[in-house]
Amino acid sequence: MTSANGTALITGASSGLGAIYADRLARRGFDLILVARGKEALATVAGTIVDATGRSVATVQADLGSPEDLRRVEAVLKDNSSITMLVNNAGVGSVEPLLKANVDDMERMIEINIVALTRLVHAAVPAFVERKRGTVINLASALALAPGMFNGVYGASKAFVVALTQSLDKELSGSGLRFQAVLPGAIATAFWKASGGSLDHLPERAVMHAEDAVDAALAGLDLGELITLPSLPDVSEWDAYDTARRNLIPKISLNKPAQRYLTAARA
């Protein structure tokens, strides 16, 4: 029986935040399409969720860094009319400073974190717009707001995710679609080890359990948040930050240079 909530397609769903999103969304009544590279891990997650919830769970083994695999996932998003939610969770990280990092690894990071995410959004959104229903959740990072910490390419890739989500929300206002960017800080998952780092160097107060991060993110979605920072105690601080950004917009394209530059030029 098809779920009234529809189907959520989740990338990077074989472990970490993606697997927890899969569990939580199934318990909310969504059927699932789980996408990841590891066939056995995908099968394990899918089997566990089916046993626990009885929801329909399909799997797609795909490496989103492979153009061929990425196109296959795009086709699923375009062709499966039951899909009502896209969770762009797959991502690649690094803690190496730019000058020490391997440029090929940085290129792959951009391919996964930016190119693949953008193509999947572009595959899903037209169908969502046509049906006037759909949700896109993009996993970014708190490092999008903290350039200079860890690897700059990673933070920049996540800043792209935030900007894209904000732009989509404005462009498609009134369409019936929902957008959310989630900006977690350090989360206790294998992502850190895969990124070449270790949580051992971080204070315990700075590291959130993965289950708590996903539950907070979904609560943020329920609250209608466009940007969710799971550990931010006072949302008014984000509101002030975003208001300051918005206040700059009318002033960033004027027909004359700012007076400070004119003064400096005459000196």
Secondary structure as a PSIPRED ss2 file (coil, helix, strand):
# PSIPRED VFORMAT (PSIPRED V4.0)

   1 M C   1.000  0.000  0.000
   2 T C   1.000  0.000  0.000
   3 S C   1.000  0.000  0.000
   4 A C   1.000  0.000  0.000
   5 N C   1.000  0.000  0.000
   6 G C   1.000  0.000  0.000
   7 T E   0.000  0.000  1.000
   8 A E   0.000  0.000  1.000
   9 L E   0.000  0.000  1.000
  10 I E   0.000  0.000  1.000
  11 T E   0.000  0.000  1.000
  12 G C   1.000  0.000  0.000
  13 A C   1.000  0.000  0.000
  14 S C   1.000  0.000  0.000
  15 S C   1.000  0.000  0.000
  16 G H   0.000  1.000  0.000
  17 L H   0.000  1.000  0.000
  18 G H   0.000  1.000  0.000
  19 A H   0.000  1.000  0.000
  20 I H   0.000  1.000  0.000
  21 Y H   0.000  1.000  0.000
  22 A H   0.000  1.000  0.000
  23 D H   0.000  1.000  0.000
  24 R H   0.000  1.000  0.000
  25 L H   0.000  1.000  0.000
  26 A H   0.000  1.000  0.000
  27 R H   0.000  1.000  0.000
  28 R C   1.000  0.000  0.000
  29 G C   1.000  0.000  0.000
  30 F C   1.000  0.000  0.000
  31 D E   0.000  0.000  1.000
  32 L E   0.000  0.000  1.000
  33 I E   0.000  0.000  1.000
  34 L E   0.000  0.000  1.000
  35 V E   0.000  0.000  1.000
  36 A E   0.000  0.000  1.000
  37 R C   1.000  0.000  0.000
  38 G C   1.000  0.000  0.000
  39 K H   0.000  1.000  0.000
  40 E H   0.000  1.000  0.000
  41 A H   0.000  1.000  0.000
  42 L H   0.000  1.000  0.000
  43 A H   0.000  1.000  0.000
  44 T H   0.000  1.000  0.000
  45 V H   0.000  1.000  0.000
  46 A H   0.000  1.000  0.000
  47 G H   0.000  1.000  0.000
  48 T H   0.000  1.000  0.000
  49 I H   0.000  1.000  0.000
  50 V H   0.000  1.000  0.000
  51 D H   0.000  1.000  0.000
  52 A H   0.000  1.000  0.000
  53 T H   0.000  1.000  0.000
  54 G C   1.000  0.000  0.000
  55 R C   1.000  0.000  0.000
  56 S C   1.000  0.000  0.000
  57 V E   0.000  0.000  1.000
  58 A E   0.000  0.000  1.000
  59 T E   0.000  0.000  1.000
  60 V E   0.000  0.000  1.000
  61 Q E   0.000  0.000  1.000
  62 A C   1.000  0.000  0.000
  63 D C   1.000  0.000  0.000
  64 L C   1.000  0.000  0.000
  65 G C   1.000  0.000  0.000
  66 S C   1.000  0.000  0.000
  67 P H   0.000  1.000  0.000
  68 E H   0.000  1.000  0.000
  69 D H   0.000  1.000  0.000
  70 L H   0.000  1.000  0.000
  71 R H   0.000  1.000  0.000
  72 R H   0.000  1.000  0.000
  73 V H   0.000  1.000  0.000
  74 E H   0.000  1.000  0.000
  75 A H   0.000  1.000  0.000
  76 V H   0.000  1.000  0.000
  77 L H   0.000  1.000  0.000
  78 K H   0.000  1.000  0.000
  79 D H   0.000  1.000  0.000
  80 N C   1.000  0.000  0.000
  81 S C   1.000  0.000  0.000
  82 S C   1.000  0.000  0.000
  83 I E   0.000  0.000  1.000
  84 T E   0.000  0.000  1.000
  85 M E   0.000  0.000  1.000
  86 L E   0.000  0.000  1.000
  87 V E   0.000  0.000  1.000
  88 N E   0.000  0.000  1.000
  89 N C   1.000  0.000  0.000
  90 A C   1.000  0.000  0.000
  91 G C   1.000  0.000  0.000
  92 V C   1.000  0.000  0.000
  93 G C   1.000  0.000  0.000
  94 S C   1.000  0.000  0.000
  95 V C   1.000  0.000  0.000
  96 E C   1.000  0.000  0.000
  97 P C   1.000  0.000  0.000
  98 L H   0.000  1.000  0.000
  99 L H   0.000  1.000  0.000
 100 K H   0.000  1.000  0.000
 101 A C   1.000  0.000  0.000
 102 N C   1.000  0.000  0.000
 103 V H   0.000  1.000  0.000
 104 D H   0.000  1.000  0.000
 105 D H   0.000  1.000  0.000
 106 M H   0.000  1.000  0.000
 107 E H   0.000  1.000  0.000
 108 R H   0.000  1.000  0.000
 109 M H   0.000  1.000  0.000
 110 I H   0.000  1.000  0.000
 111 E H   0.000  1.000  0.000
 112 I H   0.000  1.000  0.000
 113 N H   0.000  1.000  0.000
 114 I H   0.000  1.000  0.000
 115 V H   0.000  1.000  0.000
 116 A H   0.000  1.000  0.000
 117 L H   0.000  1.000  0.000
 118 T H   0.000  1.000  0.000
 119 R H   0.000  1.000  0.000
 120 L H   0.000  1.000  0.000
 121 V H   0.000  1.000  0.000
 122 H H   0.000  1.000  0.000
 123 A H   0.000  1.000  0.000
 124 A H   0.000  1.000  0.000
 125 V H   0.000  1.000  0.000
 126 P H   0.000  1.000  0.000
 127 A H   0.000  1.000  0.000
 128 F H   0.000  1.000  0.000
 129 V H   0.000  1.000  0.000
 130 E H   0.000  1.000  0.000
 131 R H   0.000  1.000  0.000
 132 K C   1.000  0.000  0.000
 133 R C   1.000  0.000  0.000
 134 G E   0.000  0.000  1.000
 135 T E   0.000  0.000  1.000
 136 V E   0.000  0.000  1.000
 137 I E   0.000  0.000  1.000
 138 N E   0.000  0.000  1.000
 139 L E   0.000  0.000  1.000
 140 A C   1.000  0.000  0.000
 141 S C   1.000  0.000  0.000
 142 A H   0.000  1.000  0.000
 143 L H   0.000  1.000  0.000
 144 A H   0.000  1.000  0.000
 145 L H   0.000  1.000  0.000
 146 A C   1.000  0.000  0.000
 147 P C   1.000  0.000  0.000
 148 G C   1.000  0.000  0.000
 149 M C   1.000  0.000  0.000
 150 F C   1.000  0.000  0.000
 151 N C   1.000  0.000  0.000
 152 G H   0.000  1.000  0.000
 153 V H   0.000  1.000  0.000
 154 Y H   0.000  1.000  0.000
 155 G H   0.000  1.000  0.000
 156 A H   0.000  1.000  0.000
 157 S H   0.000  1.000  0.000
 158 K H   0.000  1.000  0.000
 159 A H   0.000  1.000  0.000
 160 F H   0.000  1.000  0.000
 161 V H   0.000  1.000  0.000
 162 V H   0.000  1.000  0.000
 163 A H   0.000  1.000  0.000
 164 L H   0.000  1.000  0.000
 165 T H   0.000  1.000  0.000
 166 Q H   0.000  1.000  0.000
 167 S H   0.000  1.000  0.000
 168 L H   0.000  1.000  0.000
 169 D H   0.000  1.000  0.000
 170 K H   0.000  1.000  0.000
 171 E H   0.000  1.000  0.000
 172 L C   1.000  0.000  0.000
 173 S C   1.000  0.000  0.000
 174 G C   1.000  0.000  0.000
 175 S C   1.000  0.000  0.000
 176 G C   1.000  0.000  0.000
 177 L E   0.000  0.000  1.000
 178 R E   0.000  0.000  1.000
 179 F E   0.000  0.000  1.000
 180 Q E   0.000  0.000  1.000
 181 A E   0.000  0.000  1.000
 182 V E   0.000  0.000  1.000
 183 L C   1.000  0.000  0.000
 184 P C   1.000  0.000  0.000
 185 G C   1.000  0.000  0.000
 186 A E   0.000  0.000  1.000
 187 I E   0.000  0.000  1.000
 188 A E   0.000  0.000  1.000
 189 T C   1.000  0.000  0.000
 190 A C   1.000  0.000  0.000
 191 F H   0.000  1.000  0.000
 192 W H   0.000  1.000  0.000
 193 K H   0.000  1.000  0.000
 194 A H   0.000  1.000  0.000
 195 S C   1.000  0.000  0.000
 196 G C   1.000  0.000  0.000
 197 G C   1.000  0.000  0.000
 198 S C   1.000  0.000  0.000
 199 L H   0.000  1.000  0.000
 200 D H   0.000  1.000  0.000
 201 H H   0.000  1.000  0.000
 202 L C   1.000  0.000  0.000
 203 P C   1.000  0.000  0.000
 204 E H   0.000  1.000  0.000
 205 R H   0.000  1.000  0.000
 206 A H   0.000  1.000  0.000
 207 V E   0.000  0.000  1.000
 208 M E   0.000  0.000  1.000
 209 H E   0.000  0.000  1.000
 210 A H   0.000  1.000  0.000
 211 E H   0.000  1.000  0.000
 212 D H   0.000  1.000  0.000
 213 A H   0.000  1.000  0.000
 214 V H   0.000  1.000  0.000
 215 D H   0.000  1.000  0.000
 216 A H   0.000  1.000  0.000
 217 A H   0.000  1.000  0.000
 218 L H   0.000  1.000  0.000
 219 A H   0.000  1.000  0.000
 220 G H   0.000  1.000  0.000
 221 L H   0.000  1.000  0.000
 222 D H   0.000  1.000  0.000
 223 L C   1.000  0.000  0.000
 224 G C   1.000  0.000  0.000
 225 E C   1.000  0.000  0.000
 226 L C   1.000  0.000  0.000
 227 I E   0.000  0.000  1.000
 228 T E   0.000  0.000  1.000
 229 L C   1.000  0.000  0.000
 230 P C   1.000  0.000  0.000
 231 S C   1.000  0.000  0.000
 232 L C   1.000  0.000  0.000
 233 P C   1.000  0.000  0.000
 234 D C   1.000  0.000  0.000
 235 V H   0.000  1.000  0.000
 236 S H   0.000  1.000  0.000
 237 E H   0.000  1.000  0.000
 238 W H   0.000  1.000  0.000
 239 D H   0.000  1.000  0.000
 240 A H   0.000  1.000  0.000
 241 Y H   0.000  1.000  0.000
 242 D H   0.000  1.000  0.000
 243 T H   0.000  1.000  0.000
 244 A H   0.000  1.000  0.000
 245 R H   0.000  1.000  0.000
 246 R H   0.000  1.000  0.000
 247 N H   0.000  1.000  0.000
 248 L H   0.000  1.000  0.000
 249 I H   0.000  1.000  0.000
 250 P H   0.000  1.000  0.000
 251 K H   0.000  1.000  0.000
 252 I C   1.000  0.000  0.000
 253 S C   1.000  0.000  0.000
 254 L C   1.000  0.000  0.000
 255 N C   1.000  0.000  0.000
 256 K C   1.000  0.000  0.000
 257 P C   1.000  0.000  0.000
 258 A C   1.000  0.000  0.000
 259 Q H   0.000  1.000  0.000
 260 R H   0.000  1.000  0.000
 261 Y H   0.000  1.000  0.000
 262 L H   0.000  1.000  0.000
 263 T H   0.000  1.000  0.000
 264 A H   0.000  1.000  0.000
 265 A H   0.000  1.000  0.000
 266 R H   0.000  1.000  0.000
 267 A C   1.000  0.000  0.000
